[in-house]
Amino acid sequence: MTLLFVTGTSTEVGKTVTTAALAAVARTAGLEVAVCKPAQTGVGAADPGDLAVVTALAGVTRTVEPARYPEPLAPDTAARRCGAPLLTLSETATAIAGLGSADLVLVEGAGGLLVRLGEFTLLDLARELSAPVLVVSAPGLGTLNHSELTTWALRQAGVECAGLVIGSWPERPDLAMRTNRADLPRVTGTELVGAVPEGAGGWSPQRFRAAAPAWFDRQWTQRYLGRTGTVPEIRPPVTAFAP
């Protein structure tokens, strides 16, 4: 089993659609993919959450969500407010281990790296499982600071940063976005390995799955998404990824 964690520099930066894109790329390469969302907030017991988005876009059928809470708050706060026990590191690690027959297990956090998922953060979980963490960044103003803080926290904890992905890259980026794209690797010391087009979460599954391999650096996908050399040439060049 290959593990890859997906975090964001904040909320609403494109983590779920990026997770779906990663799953789509790996499934195109013939890998069995499973996805864990340790804690989901802001949804009722029967409502679709982020894992439903991943399932619809990427076709993943093996998913696990150890905890969900109705109010759209940080998971530990939402748990306390509804009287639920806090999610533990041990039970979350056990849930992920239950997906171990998959070739690739993606773990999507909630909000940013240090958001409390329960009694722990995604950083704690990644360190516990020795898993690399991919950071999803916003394109606009503020992203340099947020991205540098996130990658700094990973380094301080001794957790491998698998790279940066811009989670929602517009068709017509403004000046700040264009300069941020050039500056992100410099200020963070971390490679920019992909960019997901803005609005891709609203595409049809067929269009999404066909396009996703072009959004990530090919060598990076070979390294982190499972079997080396199995990611197919879907479309040259990597148009969505190229600056």
Stockholm file with secondary structure:
# STOCKHOLM 1.0

chainA/1-243         MTLLFVTGTSTEVGKTVTTAALAAVARTAGLEVAVCKPAQTGVGAADPGDLAVVTALAGVTRTVEPARYPEPLAPDTAARRCGAPLLTLSETATAIAGLGSADLVLVEGAGGLLVRLGEFTLLDLARELSAPVLVVSAPGLGTLNHSELTTWALRQAGVECAGLVIGSWPERPDLAMRTNRADLPRVTGTELVGAVPEGAGGWSPQRFRAAAPAWFDRQWTQRYLGRTGTVPEIRPPVTAFAP
#=GR chainA/1-243 SS CEEEEEEESSSSSSHHHHHHHHHHHHHHTTCCEEEECSEEESCCTTSCCHHHHHHHHHCCCEEECSEEESSSSCHHHHHHHTTCCCCCHHHHHHHHHTTTTSSEEEEEEEEETTCBSSSSBHHHHHHHHTCCEEEEECSSTTHHHHHHHHHHHHHHHTCCEEEEEEEEECSSCCHHHHHHHHHHHHHHSCCEEEEEETTGGGSCHHHHHHHGGGGBCHHHHHHHSSSTTCCCCCSSSCTTTCC
#=GC SS_cons         CEEEEEEESSSSSSHHHHHHHHHHHHHHTTCCEEEECSEEESCCTTSCCHHHHHHHHHCCCEEECSEEESSSSCHHHHHHHTTCCCCCHHHHHHHHHTTTTSSEEEEEEEEETTCBSSSSBHHHHHHHHTCCEEEEECSSTTHHHHHHHHHHHHHHHTCCEEEEEEEEECSSCCHHHHHHHHHHHHHHSCCEEEEEETTGGGSCHHHHHHHGGGGBCHHHHHHHSSSTTCCCCCSSSCTTTCC
//
